[in-house]
């Protein structure tokens, strides 16, 4: 598990590894290829292993917990 914090875009997820993202502060968007998902405090997202990585684009300062699920 790691805590990601920032106000500029950052990568989330790991290729071939499923991850759970928990937004604990702030808001923004997760971009997964051509799809965008709105994210706010308290939202939980699963990035499947097949998805790999995405981009989190904060609209303000955010804190996100990224939890990798072992295979």
C-alpha positions in Angstrom: 0.0 0.0 0.0 1.2 3.5 -0.8 -0.2 7.0 -0.3 -0.1 9.3 -3.3 -0.5 13.0 -2.7 -0.4 15.9 -5.1 -2.1 18.6 -7.1 -0.6 17.7 -10.6 -1.3 14.6 -12.7 0.4 11.3 -11.6 0.4 7.7 -12.7 -1.6 5.0 -10.8 -1.6 1.3 -11.1 1.0 -1.3 -12.1 1.0 -3.3 -15.4 -0.3 -6.8 -14.7 -1.3 -6.2 -11.1 -4.8 -5.4 -9.9 -5.0 -2.3 -7.7 -7.6 -0.6 -5.5 -7.6 3.2 -5.3 -9.2 5.0 -2.4 -9.6 8.8 -2.5 -9.2 10.1 1.1 -8.9 13.8 0.3 -9.8 16.1 -2.6 -11.2 15.3 -6.1 -10.2 14.7 -9.7 -10.4 12.3 -12.5 -8.9 8.9 -13.3 -8.1 8.4 -17.0 -8.0 4.8 -18.2 -7.2 4.9 -21.9 -10.1 6.8 -23.5 -12.4 6.6 -20.5 -12.5 9.1 -17.7 -14.0 8.6 -14.2 -14.8 11.4 -11.7 -13.3 10.8 -8.3 -14.1 12.4 -5.0 -13.4 11.9 -1.3 -14.5 8.4 -0.2 -14.6 6.9 -3.7 -13.1 3.5 -4.2 -11.9 2.2 -7.7 -10.6 -1.2 -8.9 -8.0 -1.1 -11.6 -8.0 -4.6 -13.1 -4.6 -6.2 -13.9 -5.6 -6.1 -17.6 -5.9 -2.3 -17.3 -2.4 -1.8 -16.0 -1.8 1.9 -15.4 -3.9 5.1 -15.6 -3.5 8.7 -14.9 -5.0 10.6 -11.9 -5.7 14.3 -12.7 -6.5 16.2 -9.5 -8.7 19.2 -9.5 -7.2 20.2 -6.2 -4.7 18.6 -3.8 -5.6 15.0 -3.4 -4.6 12.0 -1.2 -5.1 8.6 -2.7 -4.3 5.2 -1.2 -3.1 2.7 -3.8 -3.4 -0.9 -2.7 -1.9 -3.6 -4.9 -3.5 -7.0 -4.7 -1.0 -9.9 -4.8 -1.7 -12.6 -7.3 
